[in-house]
Amino acid sequence: MRIRKVSNLLFVVILALAVAVTAMAQASQPADNATQATPNNTSQSAAQPARVAVGRKQKINGVVVSREADKITVRDLSGVDIVVNVTGSTKITEKKANPFRGAKTYPVTALLRGLEVEVEGRGSDGGILVADKVRFTDNDFGVARSIDSRAVPLETRATTTEGRVDTAETRITAAEQNAQRLSGQLEELAAVANTARGGAKAAQETADNALAAAKAASADVQATNDRISQIDNYEAKQNITVNFKVNSAILSDDAKAALDEIAQQAKTEKGYLIQVTGYASADGPEAKNRALSERRAEAVRRYLAENHDIPLHRMINPFGYGELKPVAENDTRDGRKQNRRVEVAILVNKGLTTPISGAQSSRN
């Protein structure tokens, strides 16, 4: 059963990441390429979504690949996309395995991309499936929430990178024009030197200065390209680990002191993000440990926000791995103590922090 759960989660993660990468690739293509059609592509997912017959009762299982205010697109196991209309009467509940407790209910905002769902409803006049019920497991919701928190910053950074590339191309064009203009000046200066030997020395000095300016412009272009190539590359600047007591998500004094130190470190960095991941030892049920690891990660994020004013957009949505990724054996007391932890890392954007080298830095 545990292997099956892990396999399902890996399938959802891979599919959601594929959707995010495809969306970014399409956004970065030129408009002319975006309008070209592939005549031989008869795949349903690449064409219009499937239509549902009016009044037909239908039940589908699949993954949410896109969503709007009151609509989601679900891709079923055969790769067919179906548009689902979520109304005020749609019941969005947990697909629970425990029969001894009530199912959780969720708001419509819980229908995130990458979420594996089960939908029951009837077809409308427009060929859309009007949902009566939408169900999913709490574990799948946790995975989709983590994927969404990473996909959105990734898409935002991709858009920012495109803007920076456009700016760089403009600067490159200007540099090339300057080089052509300087080349023309060199030719004029050479003609003057040939006709007026008395001014040959001054003309040569002017030509040398023009050539140096052209080389400096080329160095500026190269420095800009180097920084752009690093704009979406993050590296871990500092890592710390804080530990917790058994079945506890309360920060100790030592943990708070360590978080105070890393918060001060983060405020001195440019273009940083803070990654928070929670873990648990193998004591107790797996689901309980996953929830406990999430509470521990959330406790760290809340402490950094409330006590050090770290902006929420600087912190990657915290995620709890439960018993996964232990750093020590769980069959010893000391090993379990090490596994009851939260790892905090400062990620620094290399493209914003890499110093400008060459002629540009010397002129600044």
SEBAZA-956642 format. One line per field, with one value per residue (C-alpha): residue number from 1; residue in one letter; y, z, x. Coordinates in pm, whole numbers, plus 50000, padded with zeros to 5 digits. Example, Ala and Ser with C-alpha at 12.3 -4.5 7.8 and 13.67 -1.06 7.14 Angstrom:
2
rose (1, 2);
domar (a, s);
py (49550, 49894);
pz (50780, 50714);
px (51230, 51367);
END
This chain:
364
rose (1, 2, 3, 4, 5, 6, 7, 8, 9, 10, 11, 12, 13, 14, 15, 16, 17, 18, 19, 20, 21, 22, 23, 24, 25, 26, 27, 28, 29, 30, 31, 32, 33, 34, 35, 36, 37, 38, 39, 40, 41, 42, 43, 44, 45, 46, 47, 48, 49, 50, 51, 52, 53, 54, 55, 56, 57, 58, 59, 60, 61, 62, 63, 64, 65, 66, 67, 68, 69, 70, 71, 72, 73, 74, 75, 76, 77, 78, 79, 80, 81, 82, 83, 84, 85, 86, 87, 88, 89, 90, 91, 92, 93, 94, 95, 96, 97, 98, 99, 100, 101, 102, 103, 104, 105, 106, 107, 108, 109, 110, 111, 112, 113, 114, 115, 116, 117, 118, 119, 120, 121, 122, 123, 124, 125, 126, 127, 128, 129, 130, 131, 132, 133, 134, 135, 136, 137, 138, 139, 140, 141, 142, 143, 144, 145, 146, 147, 148, 149, 150, 151, 152, 153, 154, 155, 156, 157, 158, 159, 160, 161, 162, 163, 164, 165, 166, 167, 168, 169, 170, 171, 172, 173, 174, 175, 176, 177, 178, 179, 180, 181, 182, 183, 184, 185, 186, 187, 188, 189, 190, 191, 192, 193, 194, 195, 196, 197, 198, 199, 200, 201, 202, 203, 204, 205, 206, 207, 208, 209, 210, 211, 212, 213, 214, 215, 216, 217, 218, 219, 220, 221, 222, 223, 224, 225, 226, 227, 228, 229, 230, 231, 232, 233, 234, 235, 236, 237, 238, 239, 240, 241, 242, 243, 244, 245, 246, 247, 248, 249, 250, 251, 252, 253, 254, 255, 256, 257, 258, 259, 260, 261, 262, 263, 264, 265, 266, 267, 268, 269, 270, 271, 272, 273, 274, 275, 276, 277, 278, 279, 280, 281, 282, 283, 284, 285, 286, 287, 288, 289, 290, 291, 292, 293, 294, 295, 296, 297, 298, 299, 300, 301, 302, 303, 304, 305, 306, 307, 308, 309, 310, 311, 312, 313, 314, 315, 316, 317, 318, 319, 320, 321, 322, 323, 324, 325, 326, 327, 328, 329, 330, 331, 332, 333, 334, 335, 336, 337, 338, 339, 340, 341, 342, 343, 344, 345, 346, 347, 348, 349, 350, 351, 352, 353, 354, 355, 356, 357, 358, 359, 360, 361, 362, 363, 364);
domar (m, r, i, r, k, v, s, n, l, l, f, v, v, i, l, a, l, a, v, a, v, t, a, m, a, q, a, s, q, p, a, d, n, a, t, q, a, t, p, n, n, t, s, q, s, a, a, q, p, a, r, v, a, v, g, r, k, q, k, i, n, g, v, v, v, s, r, e, a, d, k, i, t, v, r, d, l, s, g, v, d, i, v, v, n, v, t, g, s, t, k, i, t, e, k, k, a, n, p, f, r, g, a, k, t, y, p, v, t, a, l, l, r, g, l, e, v, e, v, e, g, r, g, s, d, g, g, i, l, v, a, d, k, v, r, f, t, d, n, d, f, g, v, a, r, s, i, d, s, r, a, v, p, l, e, t, r, a, t, t, t, e, g, r, v, d, t, a, e, t, r, i, t, a, a, e, q, n, a, q, r, l, s, g, q, l, e, e, l, a, a, v, a, n, t, a, r, g, g, a, k, a, a, q, e, t, a, d, n, a, l, a, a, a, k, a, a, s, a, d, v, q, a, t, n, d, r, i, s, q, i, d, n, y, e, a, k, q, n, i, t, v, n, f, k, v, n, s, a, i, l, s, d, d, a, k, a, a, l, d, e, i, a, q, q, a, k, t, e, k, g, y, l, i, q, v, t, g, y, a, s, a, d, g, p, e, a, k, n, r, a, l, s, e, r, r, a, e, a, v, r, r, y, l, a, e, n, h, d, i, p, l, h, r, m, i, n, p, f, g, y, g, e, l, k, p, v, a, e, n, d, t, r, d, g, r, k, q, n, r, r, v, e, v, a, i, l, v, n, k, g, l, t, t, p, i, s, g, a, q, s, s, r, n);
py (50000, 50243, 50171, 50235, 50571, 50679, 50572, 50777, 51081, 51054, 51029, 51347, 51538, 51437, 51524, 51864, 51956, 51855, 52087, 52377, 52328, 52303, 52628, 52812, 52674, 52789, 53135, 53179, 53081, 53362, 53457, 53321, 52976, 52986, 53028, 52737, 52422, 52063, 51898, 51540, 51593, 51422, 51394, 51493, 51679, 51904, 51977, 52120, 51962, 51673, 51759, 51591, 51510, 51724, 51568, 51274, 51164, 51106, 51023, 51096, 51051, 51262, 51549, 51922, 52079, 52433, 52637, 52959, 53127, 52869, 52619, 52357, 52138, 51774, 51539, 51179, 50866, 50834, 51189, 51346, 51698, 51770, 52116, 52101, 52379, 52421, 52588, 52702, 52371, 52157, 51951, 51954, 51691, 51467, 51118, 50960, 50611, 50622, 50536, 50641, 51017, 51271, 51381, 51726, 51990, 52229, 52565, 52597, 52752, 52411, 52282, 52343, 52240, 51894, 51777, 51424, 51441, 51234, 51430, 51335, 51549, 51597, 51751, 52104, 52269, 52389, 52040, 52116, 51876, 52052, 51901, 51772, 51625, 51668, 51443, 51399, 51268, 51495, 51362, 51450, 51799, 51846, 51742, 51971, 52264, 52213, 52185, 52503, 52700, 52609, 52634, 52990, 53142, 52942, 53088, 53437, 53400, 53275, 53586, 53809, 53630, 53688, 54060, 54070, 53883, 54140, 54420, 54247, 54206, 54580, 54660, 54423, 54593, 54936, 54812, 54679, 55012, 55196, 54964, 55031, 55406, 55388, 55184, 55458, 55716, 55511, 55514, 55892, 55940, 55721, 55935, 56253, 56099, 56017, 56370, 56565, 56407, 56683, 56559, 56189, 56155, 56316, 56107, 55788, 55876, 55937, 55606, 55426, 55578, 55479, 55120, 55107, 55231, 54958, 54693, 54832, 54813, 54451, 54376, 54531, 54302, 53996, 54093, 54138, 53796, 53635, 53784, 53685, 53325, 53320, 53500, 53182, 52995, 52976, 52842, 52759, 53029, 52889, 52586, 52518, 52241, 52283, 51980, 51910, 51693, 51383, 51469, 51841, 52132, 52390, 52575, 52541, 52830, 52683, 52658, 53021, 53137, 52954, 53105, 53454, 53412, 53290, 53564, 53832, 53661, 53657, 54032, 54103, 53908, 54026, 53822, 53557, 53296, 53089, 52720, 52546, 52166, 51962, 51600, 51345, 51022, 50689, 50692, 50646, 50630, 50764, 51010, 51153, 51202, 51380, 51621, 51672, 51756, 52013, 52178, 52197, 52362, 52606, 52693, 52793, 53000, 53179, 53257, 53411, 53619, 53739, 53794, 53908, 54054, 53819, 53882, 53584, 53607, 53546, 53210, 52907, 52744, 52510, 52138, 51840, 51514, 51313, 51003, 51044, 51146, 51048, 51165, 50885, 50536, 50529, 50218, 50416, 50690, 50931, 50860, 50938, 51258, 51374, 51294, 51516, 51832, 52126, 52228, 52598, 52714, 53061, 53041, 53330, 53429, 53409, 53629, 53924, 53875, 53789, 54096, 54260, 54202, 54355, 54703, 54785, 54724, 54933, 55228, 55206);
pz (50000, 50085, 49759, 49568, 49742, 49663, 49298, 49268, 49420, 49185, 48887, 48993, 49051, 48714, 48528, 48699, 48632, 48267, 48242, 48398, 48171, 47863, 47957, 47996, 47669, 47485, 47644, 47531, 47164, 46903, 46805, 46449, 46581, 46829, 46549, 46338, 46348, 46314, 46060, 46159, 46532, 46611, 46988, 47188, 47452, 47183, 47024, 47174, 47504, 47476, 47485, 47720, 47594, 47737, 48051, 48044, 48387, 48383, 48629, 48546, 48718, 48620, 48697, 48697, 48420, 48426, 48612, 48594, 48844, 48816, 48567, 48568, 48291, 48391, 48184, 48232, 48227, 47848, 47790, 47705, 47841, 47982, 48097, 48434, 48562, 48943, 49080, 49423, 49475, 49388, 49687, 49717, 49976, 50088, 49942, 50277, 50364, 50731, 50767, 51133, 51075, 50862, 50527, 50505, 50286, 50073, 49901, 49523, 49555, 49662, 49303, 49212, 48904, 48945, 49182, 49114, 49137, 49094, 48938, 48908, 48717, 48410, 48066, 47997, 47676, 47601, 47625, 47966, 48259, 48546, 48865, 49142, 49341, 49335, 49559, 49624, 49899, 50154, 50057, 49689, 49797, 49993, 49691, 49453, 49693, 49705, 49326, 49278, 49520, 49316, 48971, 49015, 49118, 48836, 48576, 48720, 48701, 48341, 48245, 48418, 48239, 47901, 47977, 48070, 47751, 47543, 47720, 47657, 47286, 47265, 47428, 47191, 46888, 47020, 47079, 46723, 46585, 46796, 46664, 46303, 46365, 46525, 46231, 45994, 46206, 46180, 45801, 45795, 46028, 45807, 45502, 45691, 45796, 45434, 45310, 45608, 45743, 45993, 46174, 46147, 46512, 46642, 46402, 46524, 46888, 46804, 46620, 46917, 47150, 46918, 46903, 47283, 47310, 47069, 47277, 47596, 47438, 47341, 47698, 47829, 47604, 47722, 48089, 48034, 47871, 48158, 48418, 48221, 48201, 48583, 48647, 48717, 48903, 49283, 49520, 49889, 50083, 50432, 50579, 50937, 51106, 51411, 51605, 51791, 52076, 52022, 51883, 51915, 51671, 51935, 51879, 52157, 52273, 52080, 51766, 51798, 51844, 51528, 51334, 51466, 51324, 50979, 50953, 51008, 50749, 50493, 50528, 50412, 50086, 49749, 49549, 49818, 49894, 50212, 50176, 50475, 50483, 50776, 50870, 51135, 51280, 51216, 51549, 51496, 51178, 50851, 50794, 51144, 51093, 50760, 50925, 51216, 50976, 50803, 51137, 51223, 50889, 50933, 51287, 51146, 50865, 51106, 51347, 51067, 50942, 51282, 51464, 51181, 50921, 50650, 50355, 50268, 49901, 50008, 50165, 49948, 50065, 50348, 50285, 50520, 50406, 50710, 50754, 50412, 50373, 50721, 50809, 51063, 51143, 51308, 51515, 51769, 52006, 51885, 51520, 51575, 51757, 51452, 51218, 51413, 51236, 51006, 50753, 50661, 50362, 50223, 49840, 49664, 49298, 49129, 48840, 49074, 49303, 49054, 49030, 48689, 48563, 48286, 48140, 48277, 48639, 48597, 48466, 48755);
px (50000, 50279, 50462, 50138, 50089, 50446, 50403, 50082, 50246, 50545, 50308, 50125, 50452, 50598, 50277, 50241, 50605, 50561, 50258, 50450, 50755, 50531, 50351, 50683, 50819, 50506, 50525, 50891, 50828, 50789, 50436, 50482, 50571, 50284, 50030, 50157, 49942, 50062, 49831, 49914, 49855, 49525, 49584, 49272, 49477, 49636, 49294, 48978, 48857, 48613, 48242, 47996, 47647, 47366, 47216, 47458, 47577, 47952, 48230, 48595, 48930, 49227, 49462, 49381, 49595, 49448, 49189, 48989, 48756, 48476, 48617, 48892, 49033, 49085, 49304, 49188, 49406, 49370, 49499, 49162, 49092, 48744, 48628, 48448, 48221, 48233, 47918, 47808, 47626, 47929, 48047, 48427, 48524, 48806, 48834, 48912, 49031, 48928, 48554, 48544, 48570, 48394, 48537, 48699, 48540, 48745, 48687, 48699, 49047, 49178, 49143, 49509, 49702, 49852, 49575, 49444, 49061, 48746, 48455, 48089, 47838, 47618, 47675, 47550, 47427, 47779, 47933, 48086, 48063, 47878, 48023, 47799, 48089, 48467, 48675, 49048, 49274, 49436, 49780, 49723, 49611, 49935, 50143, 49947, 49983, 50360, 50380, 50171, 50389, 50694, 50539, 50406, 50746, 50905, 50667, 50717, 51095, 51063, 50863, 51119, 51401, 51232, 51211, 51578, 51670, 51476, 51665, 51995, 51915, 51839, 52173, 52353, 52192, 52294, 52649, 52670, 52546, 52804, 53075, 52968, 52966, 53308, 53435, 53319, 53500, 53818, 53795, 53747, 54042, 54260, 54173, 54260, 54593, 54678, 54603, 54742, 55060, 55098, 54782, 54868, 54967, 54646, 54437, 54605, 54533, 54167, 54149, 54303, 54046, 53762, 53890, 53917, 53556, 53443, 53622, 53466, 53119, 53184, 53295, 52970, 52767, 52959, 52916, 52541, 52513, 52703, 52467, 52156, 52278, 52285, 51952, 51753, 52027, 52005, 52268, 52243, 52429, 52361, 52183, 52070, 51875, 51648, 51522, 51196, 51078, 50862, 50513, 50592, 50599, 50702, 51029, 51287, 51506, 51802, 51589, 51475, 51835, 51940, 51648, 51735, 52086, 51979, 51713, 51979, 52198, 51913, 51848, 52206, 52161, 52028, 51778, 51733, 51467, 51423, 51338, 51175, 51124, 50994, 51060, 50961, 51095, 50926, 50737, 50363, 50146, 50281, 49994, 50033, 50407, 50348, 50103, 50346, 50631, 50409, 50323, 50693, 50776, 50486, 50605, 50946, 50792, 50557, 50843, 51055, 50759, 50631, 50961, 51188, 50949, 51072, 50831, 50612, 50711, 51071, 50978, 50905, 50582, 50691, 50655, 50650, 50809, 50703, 50921, 51084, 51451, 51581, 51933, 51987, 51855, 51512, 51590, 51796, 51691, 51961, 51872, 51503, 51603, 51802, 51513, 51267, 51386, 51324, 51588, 51617, 51825, 51901, 51895, 52072, 52015, 52355, 52247, 52181, 52481, 52757, 52986, 53029, 53383, 53591, 53579, 53233, 53334, 53650, 53449, 53200);
END
